[in-house]
Amino acid sequence: MNIKKIGMYTVLIIGAFIMLFPFIWMILSALKGADEIMRIPPTWFPERLLFDNFVKALQTAPFAKYFVNSLIVTSCVVAGTTFTTILAAFAFSRLKFPGRDIIFTFFVSLMMVPWEMLLITNYTTMANLNLLNTLPALILPFMASIFYTYILRNFFLSIPDSLYYSARIDGASNWKYLWKIMVPMAKPAIFTITLLNVISSWNSFLWPLLVTNSSTNRTLPLGLYAFITEGGTHYELLTAAATIIILPILILFLFTKKYIIEGTTRGGIKG
């Protein structure tokens, strides 16, 4: 192994450690006692593993309810967004209608608009529909995504047109061709946008903070924020609660990061 490779791997290892350090410290802190976590200088490893911190955190706040709310919201958002993304990507990649490319370019340009600029409009819409402080208010604004449509459209464009024309000649409708041929072929891209959507929906914080004001409809990130007040400044319980919330999505990412990178790369090749 030459010096260049040694230097490259050294930089990568240092970068990986910097990225993983907050998670490692959070998990180790969740297993420490109240006096140990505030000790100066700080200690790396706990003197005694206190798994009771997780039990106390679950007893202090209704994280089971928060988990169910997050699961419902994430499932509905992912299902709805995936469905609308597939239909939109098919329309912009296969259907011929006037102004198709101009309309798609306009939609893509909207990706440059920060989502925070739409908060007031979305909040007003939910208020007019009397949906504030309800789970539908956490779901409806996220039922479509330009970014995911862009990824899937580019994947659909990589499928040869001859396959589409052959299916049409054989009598297949656009609907049947989409679900019987294109969707199975696009499983890597669909899997990628599904995973990205799960991660973003599960970690959503700002929007739930604005539209919910009771513990009944809190999701896990918002529940963790409220836990600071409800549980007091007990950092060992706070890190334990954070570990409970982050661990499922962290495990999901670690096992699927290969497919996320592959699908995003393949979806961005042609466009």
Beta strands, then each sheet from edge to edge (+ up, - down):
end
